[in-house]
């Protein structure tokens, strides 16, 4: 297949000019916003990721079981797309561990 110079030039000119993708990640955790894990862990981590990615990755944070009940619904909620990320303990995977 033969391409004209203008077709090739157009293709080369478009390299690097594609729109950068961005993501908003729904992050759920059961602790209150005042808990040390939230204050020193989750919140700074989310801000650091946003900074390093120059805002291409943002977080929508749902603390204090505000999106769903972690102990009963976490795994199914993530499977259903209600949240993208959730902090949960081993008991969330197996009721026998509670």
C-alpha positions in Angstrom: 0.0 0.0 0.0 1.4 3.3 -1.1 1.0 6.4 1.0 1.4 10.0 -0.1 3.8 12.3 1.6 0.9 14.3 3.0 -0.7 11.2 4.6 2.6 10.3 6.3 3.3 13.9 7.4 -0.2 14.1 8.9 0.4 10.9 10.8 3.8 12.0 12.2 2.4 15.4 13.1 -0.4 13.8 15.2 2.1 11.8 17.3 2.2 13.3 20.8 -0.8 15.4 20.2 -3.3 12.9 21.5 -5.4 14.0 24.4 -4.0 12.7 27.7 -6.3 10.4 29.5 -7.4 11.2 33.0 -9.0 9.1 35.7 -11.1 9.7 38.7 -10.8 6.8 41.2 -13.5 6.3 43.7 -11.8 5.3 47.0 -13.8 4.0 49.9 -12.7 3.4 53.5 -14.6 2.7 56.7 -12.5 4.9 59.1 -13.6 8.4 59.9 -11.6 11.3 58.4 -10.0 11.9 61.7 -8.5 8.4 62.1 -4.7 8.3 61.9 -4.9 5.9 58.9 -6.9 8.5 57.0 -4.9 11.6 58.2 -1.4 10.1 57.7 -2.1 7.5 55.1 -5.1 7.7 52.7 -5.4 11.5 52.3 -1.6 12.2 51.8 -1.3 9.2 49.5 -4.2 10.4 47.3 -2.7 13.9 47.1 0.7 12.6 46.3 -0.7 10.5 43.4 -2.6 13.5 42.1 0.6 15.6 42.2 2.9 13.0 40.6 0.4 12.4 37.8 -0.1 16.2 37.3 -3.8 15.8 38.0 -4.4 13.1 35.5 -5.3 10.8 38.4 -7.8 12.2 40.8 -9.6 10.6 43.8 -13.1 10.9 44.9 -12.8 9.8 48.5 -15.7 8.2 50.5 -14.7 7.9 54.2 -16.6 6.5 57.1 -18.5 3.8 55.2 -20.3 6.6 53.4 -20.5 4.7 50.0 -21.3 1.2 51.3 -20.8 -0.9 54.4 -17.3 -2.2 54.3 -17.9 -5.2 56.5 -20.8 -6.6 54.5 -20.6 -5.1 51.0 -17.0 -4.2 50.1 -16.2 -7.0 47.7 -19.5 -7.0 45.9 -19.5 -3.2 45.7 -16.1 -3.2 44.0 -17.2 -5.9 41.6 -20.3 -3.8 40.7 -18.2 -0.7 40.1 -19.6 1.3 43.0 -16.0 1.9 44.1 -12.7 1.4 42.3 -10.6 1.0 45.4 -11.5 0.2 49.0 -9.4 -0.4 52.1 -10.6 -3.6 53.7 -9.4 -6.3 56.0 -9.1 -10.0 55.4 -12.5 -10.6 57.0 -14.1 -8.9 54.0 -13.0 -11.8 51.8 -14.1 -14.6 54.1 -16.9 -14.4 56.7 -15.2 -17.3 58.6 -12.4 -14.8 59.5 -14.7 -12.5 61.5 
